[in-house]
Amino acid sequence: MLVVMSIAKDINNRLDDILAIRAEIRRMQAELSDDQTLLSQTGERMTKGEVIEFVEQTINTIKKDLNKITNNGENVKEIFTNKFYVNDLMQDREIRLQDDQAGLQK
């Protein structure tokens, strides 16, 4: 079970990375004009479009990693259907509250 949870955590971390990158893309789309240039980490000037293309490549790399980890989804069937699997602390708290309320109603 520990290996499954480790794989699930690894998958979630990568999915969280994709969500964070997508949020950053949305922020850039809203805040930057199309002709505005940015300075990359290597010191190169890049247009907004070039930056977005670069981060899309990063997302594709993460997706390839996910496919490798999961054997294109074959290794993780029903990995997230365990009712005790908790994605974050808020979900953990919510489950405990529901369990406590169910116990009081008996």
C-alpha positions, 0 to 999 in steps of 0.5 A: 500500500505504501508504494501505491500511496507514493505513486499517487503522491508523485502523480498528484505532485506532477498534476499540481505542477501542471495546474500551477503552470497553467495558472501562471500562463493565464496570469501572463495572458492577462497581464502582458501585451503580445509584443512585450518581452521577458527576460529568461532565466538564462538572460535571453529576451523572449516574447510572451508567445515564446515563453508560453510555447516554452512552458507548454513544452514543460507541461508536455514533458510532465505529461510524458513523465506521468505516462512513464510513471503510470505506464500510460494509465495501466498501472494506476487503475482505481488508485484514487478510488480508495476512500481513505486516500486524502489529497490534502489536509482540508479533505482530511478534515472534511472526511473526519467531520463527516465520519464524526457526524455519521457516528453521532447520528447512529 
